[in-house]
Amino acid sequence: MTTSDYATYIAGLPRVLAAAAALFRDEEGRLLLVEPNYREGWALPGGTVESDEGESPRQAARRETAEEIGLDIAPGRLLAVDWARGAGRPPIVAYLYDGGVLARERFDAIEIQEDELLSWRLVERDALPDFLPDRLLHRVLAALEVLDGGPGAAELEDGVPVPG
């Protein structure tokens, strides 16, 4: 196979998108959620992995957090990976990292990126269903189980844990 044949082969492979986010908590166990201005509902700080530029999911979680809320914090361990299918778009592999427990002054330092976000808030675990879309809710709940002592990272498909 020549170099141009290989390039043509690679260009014809199916596309998969990747996204990464961080799960930040306060000392009371509440979770940091952000309110995007481009769609309904709430989300976690994070976004698309810029793989064309060689960015890894972990790097994307850090970059997106710094861009969206002004906190440049290295992500902790991987908590969950979700293969998320969608109508009218390629599948997304969503990585969710531990952002850690932050002191009040870190939250006070948040500056939202107004191009993408309307606001942020800390939300109790029991109130998450009122804020998060189902698939993201299940991803976050699986990540919280890992933080509560579950083994390894959670593997999900469309927000549903994969038996293993």
DSSP file with accessible surface (Angstrom, degrees, kcal/mol):
  #  RESIDUE AA STRUCTURE BP1 BP2  ACC     N-H-->O    O-->H-N    N-H-->O    O-->H-N    TCO  KAPPA ALPHA  PHI   PSI    X-CA   Y-CA   Z-CA
    1    1 A M              0   0  168      0, 0.0     2,-0.1     0, 0.0     0, 0.0   0.000 360.0 360.0 360.0 130.1    0.0    0.0    0.0
    2    2 A T     >  -     0   0   74      1,-0.1     4,-2.5     4,-0.0     5,-0.2  -0.311 360.0-105.1 -80.0 168.3    1.4    3.4   -1.0
    3    3 A T  H  > S+     0   0  126      1,-0.2     4,-2.4     2,-0.2     5,-0.2   0.905 122.8  48.4 -60.9 -40.6    1.4    6.4    1.2
    4    4 A S  H  > S+     0   0   78      2,-0.2     4,-2.2     1,-0.2    -1,-0.2   0.881 110.2  51.9 -71.4 -33.8   -1.4    8.0   -0.8
    5    5 A D  H  > S+     0   0   85      2,-0.2     4,-2.4     1,-0.2    -2,-0.2   0.912 110.8  48.4 -63.9 -42.3   -3.5    4.7   -0.7
    6    6 A Y  H  X S+     0   0  131     -4,-2.5     4,-2.8     2,-0.2     5,-0.2   0.920 110.4  50.6 -64.5 -42.3   -3.1    4.7    3.1
    7    7 A A  H  X S+     0   0   57     -4,-2.4     4,-2.4     1,-0.2    -1,-0.2   0.901 111.4  48.7 -62.2 -40.2   -4.1    8.4    3.4
    8    8 A T  H  X S+     0   0  101     -4,-2.2     4,-1.3     2,-0.2    -1,-0.2   0.915 111.1  50.7 -65.5 -41.7   -7.2    7.6    1.2
    9    9 A Y  H >< S+     0   0  126     -4,-2.4     3,-0.5     2,-0.2     4,-0.5   0.950 111.8  46.6 -59.9 -49.3   -8.0    4.6    3.4
   10   10 A I  H >< S+     0   0   66     -4,-2.8     3,-1.5     1,-0.2    -2,-0.2   0.918 109.2  54.7 -61.6 -43.0   -7.7    6.6    6.6
   11   11 A A  H 3< S+     0   0   65     -4,-2.4    -1,-0.2     1,-0.3    -2,-0.2   0.798 106.6  53.1 -62.9 -26.1   -9.9    9.4    5.2
   12   12 A G  T << S+     0   0   66     -4,-1.3    -1,-0.3    -3,-0.5    -2,-0.2   0.505  84.0 109.8 -89.1  -4.4  -12.6    6.9    4.4
   13   13 A L  S <  S-     0   0   67     -3,-1.5    -3,-0.0    -4,-0.5    -4,-0.0  -0.350  82.0 -89.3 -69.8 153.6  -12.8    5.5    8.0
   14   14 A P        -     0   0  114      0, 0.0     2,-0.4     0, 0.0    -1,-0.1  -0.247  43.3-121.4 -60.8 149.1  -15.9    6.2   10.1
   15   15 A R        -     0   0  169     -3,-0.1     2,-0.4     2,-0.0    -3,-0.0  -0.763  27.2-177.3 -95.9 139.3  -15.8    9.4   12.2
   16   16 A V        -     0   0   71     -2,-0.4     2,-0.2    74,-0.1    76,-0.2  -0.998  15.9-144.0-132.4 132.0  -16.2    9.4   15.9
   17   17 A L  E     -a   92   0A  76     74,-2.7    76,-2.6    -2,-0.4     2,-0.4  -0.575  11.0-150.9 -89.2 159.6  -16.2   12.5   18.0
   18   18 A A  E     -a   93   0A  27     31,-0.3    31,-2.7    74,-0.2     2,-0.3  -0.986  13.0-179.1-132.2 143.6  -14.7   12.8   21.5
   19   19 A A  E     -aB  94  48A  23     74,-2.4    76,-2.7    -2,-0.4     2,-0.3  -0.946   6.0-163.3-135.7 156.8  -15.6   15.1   24.4
   20   20 A A  E     +aB  95  47A   3     27,-2.7    27,-2.4    -2,-0.3     2,-0.3  -0.999   9.4 173.4-145.0 144.3  -14.2   15.5   27.8
   21   21 A A  E     -aB  96  46A  18     74,-2.0    76,-2.6    -2,-0.3     2,-0.4  -0.934  22.5-128.9-143.8 166.3  -15.5   17.1   31.0
   22   22 A A  E     -a   97   0A   2     23,-2.0     2,-0.7    -2,-0.3    76,-0.2  -0.950  10.9-141.9-122.8 143.0  -14.6   17.5   34.7
   23   23 A L  E     -a   98   0A   0     74,-2.6    76,-2.4    -2,-0.4    77,-0.8  -0.894  24.6-174.6-106.5 102.7  -16.7   16.7   37.7
   24   24 A F  E     -a  100   0A   2     -2,-0.7     8,-2.3     8,-0.4     2,-0.3  -0.816   0.6-173.5-100.5 141.9  -16.0   19.3   40.4
   25   25 A R  E     -aC 101  31A  33     75,-2.5    77,-3.0    -2,-0.4     6,-0.2  -0.923  16.5-133.5-129.5 156.2  -17.5   19.2   43.9
   26   26 A D    >   -     0   0   11      4,-1.9     3,-2.0    -2,-0.3    77,-0.1  -0.442  42.8 -90.4 -97.9 179.8  -17.6   21.5   46.9
   27   27 A E  T 3  S+     0   0  147     75,-0.5    76,-0.1     1,-0.3    74,-0.0   0.659 127.1  56.1 -67.0 -14.5  -16.9   20.4   50.5
   28   28 A E  T 3  S-     0   0  136      2,-0.1    -1,-0.3    96,-0.0    -3,-0.0   0.374 120.6-106.1 -95.4   0.0  -20.6   19.7   51.0
   29   29 A G  S <  S+     0   0   38     -3,-2.0    96,-0.2     1,-0.3     2,-0.1   0.508  71.2 143.8  90.1   3.9  -20.7   17.3   48.1
   30   30 A R        -     0   0   57     94,-0.1    -4,-1.9    92,-0.1     2,-0.3  -0.479  45.2-126.9 -75.4 152.7  -22.5   19.5   45.7
   31   31 A L  E     -CD  25 123A   1     92,-3.0    92,-2.7    -6,-0.2     2,-0.5  -0.788  13.2-121.2-104.8 142.8  -21.6   19.4   42.0
   32   32 A L  E     + D   0 122A   0     -8,-2.3    -8,-0.4    -2,-0.3     2,-0.3  -0.697  35.3 180.0 -81.9 121.1  -20.6   22.3   39.7
   33   33 A L  E     - D   0 121A   0     88,-2.8    88,-2.2    -2,-0.5     2,-0.3  -0.908  13.6-150.3-119.1 150.4  -23.0   22.6   36.7
   34   34 A V  E     -ED  43 120A   2      9,-2.8     9,-2.7    -2,-0.3    86,-0.2  -0.901  10.8-136.0-119.1 150.9  -22.8   25.2   34.0
   35   35 A E  E     - D   0 119A  57     84,-2.9    83,-3.6    -2,-0.3    84,-0.8  -0.894  21.1-147.6-108.2 104.3  -25.7   26.5   31.9
   36   36 A P  E     - D   0 117A   3      0, 0.0    81,-0.3     0, 0.0     3,-0.2  -0.350   7.3-148.1 -68.0 151.8  -24.9   26.7   28.2
   37   37 A N  S    S+     0   0   70     79,-2.7    80,-0.1     1,-0.2     3,-0.1   0.476  92.0  62.0 -95.7  -2.0  -26.5   29.5   26.1
   38   38 A Y  S    S+     0   0  132     78,-0.5     2,-0.3     1,-0.1    -1,-0.2   0.396 111.4  17.6-106.6   0.3  -26.7   27.4   22.9
   39   39 A R  S    S-     0   0  104     -3,-0.2    -1,-0.1     2,-0.2     2,-0.1  -0.982  84.9 -87.6-161.7 164.7  -29.0   24.6   24.2
   40   40 A E  S    S+     0   0  179     -2,-0.3    -3,-0.1    -3,-0.1    -2,-0.1  -0.388  82.9  24.2 -74.0 154.1  -31.5   23.8   26.9
   41   41 A G  S    S-     0   0   30     -2,-0.1     2,-0.2    91,-0.1    -2,-0.2  -0.192  85.1 -70.3  89.0-179.9  -30.5   22.3   30.2
   42   42 A W        -     0   0   31     89,-1.8     2,-0.3    -7,-0.2    -7,-0.2  -0.646  42.3-179.9-111.4 168.2  -27.3   22.2   32.3
   43   43 A A  B     -E   34   0A   8     -9,-2.7    -9,-2.8    -2,-0.2    -2,-0.0  -0.843  30.5 -92.9-151.2-177.5  -24.0   20.5   31.7
   44   44 A L        -     0   0   10     -2,-0.3     2,-0.2   -11,-0.2   -11,-0.1  -0.764  54.4 -88.1-100.4 154.8  -20.6   19.9   33.2
   45   45 A P  S    S+     0   0    0      0, 0.0   -23,-2.0     0, 0.0     2,-0.3  -0.459  88.8  80.9 -61.5 128.7  -17.6   22.1   32.3
   46   46 A G  E     +B   21   0A   9     18,-0.3     2,-0.3   -25,-0.2   -25,-0.3  -0.961  44.1 179.0 160.5-174.0  -16.0   20.5   29.2
   47   47 A G  E     -B   20   0A  21    -27,-2.4   -27,-2.7    -2,-0.3     2,-0.1  -0.976  42.2 -14.7 174.1-159.5  -16.3   20.2   25.5
   48   48 A T  E     -B   19   0A  88     -2,-0.3     2,-0.4   -29,-0.2   -29,-0.3  -0.380  55.3-123.0 -75.3 139.3  -15.0   18.7   22.3
   49   49 A V        -     0   0   10    -31,-2.7     2,-1.7    -2,-0.1   -31,-0.3  -0.670  16.7-138.7 -77.5 128.5  -11.5   17.2   22.1
   50   50 A E    > > +     0   0   71     -2,-0.4     5,-1.8     6,-0.2     3,-1.5  -0.552  37.6 163.0 -88.5  72.0   -9.5   18.9   19.4
   51   51 A S  G > 5 +     0   0   79     -2,-1.7     3,-2.0     1,-0.3    -1,-0.2   0.786  65.4  67.2 -67.1 -27.8   -8.0   15.7   18.1
   52   52 A D  G 3 5S+     0   0  162      1,-0.3    -1,-0.3    -3,-0.2    -2,-0.1   0.761 103.6  48.0 -62.2 -21.8   -6.9   17.3   14.8
   53   53 A E  G < 5S-     0   0  153     -3,-1.5    -1,-0.3     2,-0.1    -2,-0.2   0.238 125.0-104.3-100.8   9.1   -4.5   19.3   16.9
   54   54 A G  T < 5 +     0   0   64     -3,-2.0     2,-0.2     1,-0.2    -3,-0.2   0.618  66.5 156.7  81.7  13.5   -3.2   16.2   18.8
   55   55 A E      < -     0   0   30     -5,-1.8    -1,-0.2     4,-0.1    -2,-0.1  -0.500  32.5-142.4 -76.5 138.7   -5.2   17.0   21.9
   56   56 A S     >  -     0   0   44     -2,-0.2     4,-2.5     1,-0.1    -6,-0.2  -0.535  26.8-107.9 -90.1 164.0   -6.0   14.2   24.3
   57   57 A P  H  > S+     0   0   29      0, 0.0     4,-2.5     0, 0.0     5,-0.2   0.919 121.4  52.0 -57.8 -40.6   -9.3   13.9   26.2
   58   58 A R  H  > S+     0   0   97      1,-0.2     4,-1.8     2,-0.2     5,-0.2   0.928 110.6  47.5 -63.2 -43.1   -7.5   14.8   29.5
   59   59 A Q  H  > S+     0   0  107      1,-0.2     4,-2.8     2,-0.2    -1,-0.2   0.898 110.9  52.6 -63.8 -38.9   -5.9   17.9   27.9
   60   60 A A  H  X S+     0   0    0     -4,-2.5     4,-3.2     2,-0.2     5,-0.3   0.903 105.4  53.5 -65.1 -41.4   -9.3   18.8   26.5
   61   61 A A  H  X S+     0   0    0     -4,-2.5     4,-1.9     1,-0.2    -1,-0.2   0.928 113.3  43.9 -59.8 -42.0  -11.0   18.6   29.9
   62   62 A R  H  X S+     0   0   98     -4,-1.8     4,-2.4     2,-0.2    11,-0.2   0.935 116.0  46.4 -68.1 -47.4   -8.4   20.9   31.3
   63   63 A R  H  X S+     0   0   43     -4,-2.8     4,-2.8     1,-0.2     5,-0.2   0.944 113.7  47.9 -60.9 -48.7   -8.5   23.4   28.4
   64   64 A E  H  X S+     0   0   14     -4,-3.2     4,-3.1     1,-0.2     5,-0.3   0.899 111.4  50.7 -62.5 -39.3  -12.3   23.5   28.3
   65   65 A T  H  X>S+     0   0    1     -4,-1.9     4,-2.4    -5,-0.3     6,-1.1   0.929 112.1  47.1 -64.0 -43.1  -12.5   24.1   32.0
   66   66 A A  H  X5S+     0   0   33     -4,-2.4     4,-1.2     4,-0.2    -2,-0.2   0.919 116.9  44.0 -64.3 -42.6  -10.0   26.9   31.8
   67   67 A E  H  <5S+     0   0   82     -4,-2.8    -2,-0.2    -5,-0.2    -1,-0.2   0.916 119.8  39.7 -67.8 -44.2  -11.9   28.5   28.9
   68   68 A E  H  <5S+     0   0    4     -4,-3.1    45,-2.3    -5,-0.2    -2,-0.2   0.870 136.3   9.5 -78.6 -40.0  -15.4   28.0   30.2
   69   69 A I  H  <5S-     0   0    0     -4,-2.4    42,-1.9    -5,-0.3    -3,-0.2   0.359  95.5-114.2-126.7   3.8  -15.0   28.9   33.9
   70   70 A G  S  <<S+     0   0   48     -4,-1.2     2,-0.6    -5,-0.6    -4,-0.2   0.629  73.0 127.2  76.7  13.0  -11.5   30.3   34.3
   71   71 A L        -     0   0    5     -6,-1.1     2,-1.1    40,-0.1    -1,-0.2  -0.918  42.6-163.4-107.1 115.9  -10.2   27.4   36.4
   72   72 A D        +     0   0   97     -2,-0.6     2,-0.4    -6,-0.1    -9,-0.1  -0.782  31.1 152.6 -98.5  90.6   -7.0   25.8   35.1
   73   73 A I        -     0   0   28     -2,-1.1    -8,-0.1   -11,-0.2    -7,-0.1  -0.982  46.9-121.3-126.7 127.8   -7.0   22.6   37.1
   74   74 A A        -     0   0   58     -2,-0.4   -15,-0.1     1,-0.1    -2,-0.0  -0.478  38.4-114.7 -65.5 129.0   -5.4   19.3   36.0
   75   75 A P        -     0   0   18      0, 0.0    24,-0.2     0, 0.0     3,-0.1  -0.339  25.8-141.0 -64.5 148.7   -8.0   16.6   35.9
   76   76 A G        -     0   0   32     22,-3.8     3,-0.1     1,-0.3    23,-0.1   0.180  53.4 -25.1 -84.1-146.3   -7.7   13.7   38.3
   77   77 A R  S    S-     0   0  116     20,-0.1    21,-2.5     1,-0.1     2,-0.3  -0.171  71.7 -96.6 -70.9 156.1   -8.5   10.1   37.5
   78   78 A L  E     +F   97   0A  53     19,-0.2    19,-0.2     1,-0.2    -1,-0.1  -0.558  40.1 177.8 -69.1 128.4  -10.9    9.0   34.8
   79   79 A L  E     +     0   0A   0     17,-3.1    75,-3.0     1,-0.3     2,-0.3   0.767  59.1   1.4-102.4 -36.5  -14.3    8.3   36.3
   80   80 A A  E     -Fg  96 154A   0     16,-1.6    16,-2.8    73,-0.3     2,-0.4  -0.996  46.2-160.3-156.1 149.0  -16.4    7.3   33.3
   81   81 A V  E     -Fg  95 155A  38     73,-2.4    75,-2.9    -2,-0.3     2,-0.4  -0.999  17.9-168.7-129.6 130.8  -16.4    6.7   29.5
   82   82 A D  E     -Fg  94 156A   0     12,-2.3    12,-2.9    -2,-0.4     2,-0.9  -0.982  19.2-148.8-128.2 124.0  -19.6    6.8   27.6
   83   83 A W  E     -Fg  93 157A  86     73,-2.3    75,-3.0    -2,-0.4     2,-0.7  -0.826  29.1-169.1 -86.1 106.3  -20.2    5.7   24.0
   84   84 A A  E     -F   92   0A   3      8,-3.3     8,-2.5    -2,-0.9     2,-0.2  -0.881   8.1-160.9-112.2 108.8  -23.0    8.1   23.1
   85   85 A R  E     -     0   0A 111     -2,-0.7     2,-0.3     6,-0.2    72,-0.0  -0.504  13.1-172.4 -80.1 155.5  -24.9    7.6   19.9
   86   86 A G  E >   -F   89   0A  28      3,-0.5     3,-1.1    -2,-0.2     2,-0.3  -0.999  28.1-107.6-151.0 148.5  -26.9   10.4   18.4
   87   87 A A  T 3  S+     0   0  108     -2,-0.3     0, 0.0     1,-0.2     0, 0.0  -0.584 103.4   6.4 -73.7 130.1  -29.3   11.1   15.6
   88   88 A G  T 3  S+     0   0   92     -2,-0.3    -1,-0.2     1,-0.2     0, 0.0   0.613 120.5  71.8  77.2  11.5  -27.8   13.1   12.8
   89   89 A R  E <  S- F   0  86A  87     -3,-1.1    -3,-0.5   -72,-0.0    -1,-0.2  -0.987  86.8 -93.9-149.7 160.0  -24.3   13.0   14.1
   90   90 A P  E     -     0   0A  48      0, 0.0   -74,-0.1     0, 0.0    -3,-0.0  -0.270  58.1 -84.0 -66.2 161.4  -21.4   10.6   14.6
   91   91 A P  E     -     0   0A  34      0, 0.0   -74,-2.7     0, 0.0     2,-0.4  -0.270  42.7-140.1 -60.8 155.5  -21.1    8.8   17.9
   92   92 A I  E     -aF  17  84A  38     -8,-2.5    -8,-3.3   -76,-0.2     2,-0.7  -0.978   4.0-148.5-120.1 132.1  -19.3   10.6   20.7
   93   93 A V  E     -aF  18  83A  24    -76,-2.6   -74,-2.4    -2,-0.4     2,-0.6  -0.908  23.5-159.6 -95.5 113.8  -16.9    9.0   23.2
   94   94 A A  E     -aF  19  82A   6    -12,-2.9   -12,-2.3    -2,-0.7     2,-0.4  -0.883   5.5-162.4-104.7 120.8  -17.4   11.1   26.3
   95   95 A Y  E     -aF  20  81A  65    -76,-2.7   -74,-2.0    -2,-0.6     2,-0.5  -0.858   1.6-163.7-101.0 134.3  -14.7   11.1   29.0
   96   96 A L  E     -aF  21  80A   2    -16,-2.8   -17,-3.1    -2,-0.4   -16,-1.6  -0.978   9.3-170.3-124.1 120.7  -15.5   12.2   32.5
   97   97 A Y  E     -aF  22  78A  13    -76,-2.6   -74,-2.6    -2,-0.5     2,-0.5  -0.749  30.8-103.3-108.4 155.8  -12.6   13.1   34.9
   98   98 A D  E     -a   23   0A  26    -21,-2.5   -22,-3.8    -2,-0.3   -74,-0.2  -0.639  28.6-175.0 -76.0 119.4  -12.5   13.8   38.6
   99   99 A G  E     -     0   0A   7    -76,-2.4   -75,-0.2    -2,-0.5    -1,-0.2   0.581  39.4-132.5 -89.1 -13.8  -12.1   17.6   39.0
  100  100 A G  E     -a   24   0A  20    -77,-0.8   -75,-2.5     2,-0.1     2,-0.6  -0.231  28.6 -55.1  93.9 177.6  -11.7   17.2   42.8
  101  101 A V  E     -a   25   0A  83    -77,-0.2     2,-0.3    -3,-0.1   -75,-0.2  -0.894  58.3-156.2 -97.7 120.5  -13.2   18.9   45.8
  102  102 A L        -     0   0   14    -77,-3.0   -75,-0.5    -2,-0.6     2,-0.1  -0.783  13.0-119.9-104.6 145.0  -12.6   22.6   45.6
  103  103 A A    >>  -     0   0   23     -2,-0.3     3,-1.3   -77,-0.1     4,-1.2  -0.353  36.2-102.7 -73.7 159.3  -12.5   25.1   48.4
  104  104 A R  H 3> S+     0   0  114      1,-0.3     4,-2.4     2,-0.2     3,-0.2   0.856 119.3  60.4 -53.6 -39.4  -15.0   28.0   48.4
  105  105 A E  H 3> S+     0   0  129      1,-0.2     4,-1.0     2,-0.2    -1,-0.3   0.819  99.6  56.4 -65.1 -27.7  -12.4   30.5   47.2
  106  106 A R  H <4 S+     0   0  102     -3,-1.3     3,-0.4     2,-0.2    -1,-0.2   0.908 109.2  46.0 -66.9 -41.1  -11.9   28.4   44.0
  107  107 A F  H >< S+     0   0    1     -4,-1.2     3,-1.5     1,-0.2    -2,-0.2   0.893 108.0  56.9 -67.2 -36.7  -15.6   28.7   43.3
  108  108 A D  H 3< S+     0   0  104     -4,-2.4    -1,-0.2     1,-0.3    -2,-0.2   0.764 102.4  57.5 -63.8 -23.9  -15.5   32.4   44.1
  109  109 A A  T 3< S+     0   0   53     -4,-1.0    -1,-0.3    -3,-0.4    -2,-0.2   0.483  77.9 124.8 -86.5  -2.6  -12.8   32.8   41.4
  110  110 A I    <   -     0   0   17     -3,-1.5     2,-0.4    -4,-0.2   -40,-0.2  -0.351  36.5-175.9 -63.1 131.9  -15.0   31.3   38.6
  111  111 A E        -     0   0  154    -42,-1.9     2,-0.1    -2,-0.1   -40,-0.1  -0.962  19.2-140.6-127.5 111.4  -15.4   33.6   35.6
  112  112 A I        -     0   0   41     -2,-0.4     2,-0.9   -43,-0.1   -43,-0.2  -0.430  15.5-118.6 -77.3 148.0  -17.8   32.2   33.0
  113  113 A Q    >>  -     0   0   49    -45,-2.3     4,-2.6     1,-0.2     3,-1.7  -0.750  23.8-159.2 -82.2 106.9  -17.1   32.5   29.3
  114  114 A E  T 34 S+     0   0  154     -2,-0.9    -1,-0.2     1,-0.3   -46,-0.0   0.676  83.5  71.0 -69.3 -16.2  -20.1   34.5   28.2
  115  115 A D  T 34 S+     0   0  136      1,-0.1    -1,-0.3    -3,-0.0     3,-0.1   0.774 121.4  12.5 -66.3 -25.5  -19.8   33.3   24.6
  116  116 A E  T <4 S+     0   0   55     -3,-1.7   -79,-2.7     1,-0.2   -78,-0.5   0.616 120.6  59.6-123.5 -24.0  -21.0   29.9   25.7
  117  117 A L  E  <  -D   36   0A   4     -4,-2.6    -1,-0.2   -81,-0.3     3,-0.1  -0.897  40.8-172.3-122.8 145.4  -22.4   30.0   29.2
  118  118 A L  E    S-     0   0A 101    -83,-3.6     2,-0.3    -2,-0.4    -1,-0.1   0.785  72.8 -34.8 -93.1 -39.1  -25.2   31.9   31.0
  119  119 A S  E     -D   35   0A  35    -84,-0.8   -84,-2.9     2,-0.0    -1,-0.3  -0.963  48.3-130.8-166.9 178.9  -24.3   30.8   34.5
  120  120 A W  E     +D   34   0A  68     -2,-0.3     2,-0.3   -86,-0.2   -86,-0.2  -0.944  21.9 174.9-141.2 162.2  -23.0   28.2   36.9
  121  121 A R  E     -D   33   0A 116    -88,-2.2   -88,-2.8    -2,-0.3     2,-0.5  -0.984  32.8-112.5-162.1 160.9  -24.3   26.7   40.2
  122  122 A L  E     -D   32   0A  25     -2,-0.3     2,-0.4   -90,-0.2   -90,-0.2  -0.867  37.0-165.3 -99.4 131.7  -23.6   24.1   42.8
  123  123 A V  E     -D   31   0A   5    -92,-2.7   -92,-3.0    -2,-0.5     5,-0.1  -0.963  19.6-120.3-126.5 133.7  -26.3   21.4   42.8
  124  124 A E    >>  -     0   0  100     -2,-0.4     3,-1.3   -94,-0.2     4,-0.6  -0.360  30.0-116.4 -64.0 148.4  -27.0   18.7   45.4
  125  125 A R  G >4 S+     0   0   91      1,-0.3     3,-1.3     2,-0.2    -1,-0.1   0.890 115.1  55.5 -54.5 -42.8  -26.8   15.1   44.2
  126  126 A D  G 34 S+     0   0  152      1,-0.3    -1,-0.3     2,-0.1     4,-0.1   0.739 106.2  51.9 -65.5 -23.1  -30.5   14.5   44.8
  127  127 A A  G X4 S+     0   0   26     -3,-1.3     3,-1.8     1,-0.2     4,-0.4   0.511  78.7  98.5 -91.6  -4.8  -31.4   17.5   42.6
  128  128 A L  G XX S+     0   0    0     -3,-1.3     4,-2.7    -4,-0.6     3,-2.1   0.861  74.1  62.1 -54.3 -39.0  -29.4   16.4   39.6
  129  129 A P  G 34 S+     0   0   77      0, 0.0    -1,-0.3     0, 0.0    -2,-0.1   0.789  98.9  58.1 -60.2 -22.0  -32.4   14.9   37.7
  130  130 A D  G <4 S+     0   0  136     -3,-1.8    -2,-0.2     1,-0.1    -3,-0.1   0.630 119.2  27.9 -78.5 -13.1  -33.9   18.4   37.7
  131  131 A F  T <4 S+     0   0   39     -3,-2.1   -89,-1.8    -4,-0.4    -3,-0.1   0.748 106.7  67.8-116.6 -39.0  -30.9   19.8   35.8
  132  132 A L  S  < S-     0   0    7     -4,-2.7   -89,-0.1   -91,-0.2    -1,-0.1  -0.708  77.1-115.4 -99.4 141.1  -29.2   17.2   33.7
  133  133 A P     >  -     0   0   61      0, 0.0     4,-3.1     0, 0.0     5,-0.2  -0.327  42.4-102.1 -63.3 154.0  -30.5   15.4   30.5
  134  134 A D  H  > S+     0   0  118      1,-0.2     4,-2.7     2,-0.2     5,-0.2   0.861 117.8  48.6 -49.9 -50.4  -30.9   11.7   31.1
  135  135 A R  H  > S+     0   0   84      1,-0.2     4,-1.9     2,-0.2    -1,-0.2   0.937 116.7  42.3 -61.8 -45.3  -27.8   10.5   29.4
  136  136 A L  H  > S+     0   0   21      2,-0.2     4,-2.8     1,-0.2     5,-0.2   0.905 111.8  56.3 -67.7 -38.1  -25.5   13.0   31.1
  137  137 A L  H  X S+     0   0   12     -4,-3.1     4,-2.8     1,-0.2    -2,-0.2   0.943 108.5  46.6 -56.9 -48.2  -27.3   12.3   34.4
  138  138 A H  H  X S+     0   0   86     -4,-2.7     4,-2.3     1,-0.2    -1,-0.2   0.885 111.7  51.7 -64.6 -36.8  -26.6    8.6   34.2
  139  139 A R  H  X S+     0   0   37     -4,-1.9     4,-2.1    -5,-0.2    -1,-0.2   0.931 112.3  45.7 -63.3 -45.4  -22.9    9.3   33.3
  140  140 A V  H  X S+     0   0    0     -4,-2.8     4,-2.6     2,-0.2    -2,-0.2   0.926 112.2  50.5 -65.8 -42.9  -22.6   11.6   36.3
  141  141 A L  H  X S+     0   0   56     -4,-2.8     4,-2.0    -5,-0.2    -1,-0.2   0.903 110.1  50.3 -63.8 -38.5  -24.3    9.1   38.6
  142  142 A A  H  X S+     0   0    8     -4,-2.3     4,-1.8    -5,-0.2    -1,-0.2   0.911 110.6  50.1 -64.4 -39.9  -22.0    6.3   37.4
  143  143 A A  H  X S+     0   0    0     -4,-2.1     4,-2.3     1,-0.2    -2,-0.2   0.903 108.3  52.5 -65.0 -39.1  -19.0    8.6   38.1
  144  144 A L  H  X S+     0   0    3     -4,-2.6     4,-1.9     1,-0.2    -1,-0.2   0.873 105.6  54.7 -65.8 -35.6  -20.2    9.4   41.6
  145  145 A E  H  <>S+     0   0  134     -4,-2.0     5,-2.0     2,-0.2    -1,-0.2   0.901 107.5  50.5 -61.9 -40.7  -20.5    5.6   42.3
  146  146 A V  H ><5S+     0   0    7     -4,-1.8     3,-1.7     1,-0.2    -2,-0.2   0.938 110.5  48.8 -61.7 -45.2  -16.9    5.3   41.3
  147  147 A L  H 3<5S+     0   0   40     -4,-2.3    -1,-0.2     1,-0.3    -2,-0.2   0.819 104.3  60.8 -63.9 -29.6  -16.0    8.2   43.6
  148  148 A D  T 3<5S-     0   0  106     -4,-1.9    -1,-0.3    -5,-0.2    -2,-0.2   0.403 138.9 -75.8 -78.4   2.6  -18.0    6.4   46.4
  149  149 A G  T < 5S+     0   0   66     -3,-1.7    -3,-0.2     1,-0.2    -2,-0.2   0.522  80.2 150.8 118.5   7.9  -15.7    3.4   46.1
  150  150 A G      < -     0   0   24     -5,-2.0     2,-0.4    -6,-0.2    -1,-0.2  -0.296  54.8 -94.3 -67.5 157.5  -16.7    1.6   42.9
  151  151 A P  S    S-     0   0  126      0, 0.0    -1,-0.1     0, 0.0    -5,-0.0  -0.575  74.3 -40.7 -78.7 129.4  -14.0   -0.3   41.1
  152  152 A G  S    S-     0   0   48     -2,-0.4     2,-0.2    -6,-0.1    -3,-0.1   0.124  99.7 -30.3  56.8-167.3  -12.1    1.5   38.3
  153  153 A A        -     0   0   48      1,-0.1     2,-0.3   -73,-0.0   -73,-0.3  -0.534  66.2-112.5 -81.9 151.4  -13.8    3.7   35.8
  154  154 A A  E     -g   80   0A  21    -75,-3.0   -73,-2.4    -2,-0.2     2,-0.5  -0.671  23.4-150.9 -84.1 136.4  -17.4    3.2   34.7
  155  155 A E  E     +g   81   0A 119     -2,-0.3     7,-2.9     7,-0.3     2,-0.3  -0.946  23.1 175.8-107.3 127.1  -18.0    2.1   31.1
  156  156 A L  E     -gH  82 161A   1    -75,-2.9   -73,-2.3    -2,-0.5     2,-0.4  -0.902  27.3-154.0-129.8 157.2  -21.3    3.2   29.6
  157  157 A E  E >  S-gH  83 160A  83      3,-2.4     3,-2.0    -2,-0.3   -73,-0.2  -0.985  90.0 -16.7-128.3 117.7  -23.2    3.0   26.3
  158  158 A D  T 3  S-     0   0   47    -75,-3.0   -74,-0.1    -2,-0.4    -1,-0.1   0.859 130.6 -52.6  54.7  38.2  -25.7    5.8   25.8
  159  159 A G  T 3  S+     0   0    0      1,-0.2    -1,-0.3   -76,-0.1   -17,-0.1   0.407 114.5 116.6  83.8  -3.6  -25.6    6.4   29.6
  160  160 A V  E <  S-H  157   0A  92     -3,-2.0    -3,-2.4     1,-0.0    -1,-0.2  -0.866  71.2-114.0-102.6 127.0  -26.2    2.8   30.6
  161  161 A P  E     -H  156   0A  85      0, 0.0    -5,-0.3     0, 0.0   -79,-0.0  -0.289  26.7-128.8 -57.5 138.3  -23.5    0.9   32.5
  162  162 A V        -     0   0   45     -7,-2.9    -7,-0.3     1,-0.0     2,-0.0  -0.794  25.0-118.9 -88.8 125.6  -22.0   -2.0   30.5
  163  163 A P              0   0  125      0, 0.0    -1,-0.0     0, 0.0    -7,-0.0  -0.380 360.0 360.0 -63.5 141.5  -22.1   -5.2   32.5
  164  164 A G              0   0  127     -2,-0.0     0, 0.0    -3,-0.0     0, 0.0  -0.793 360.0 360.0-146.4 360.0  -18.6   -6.5   33.0
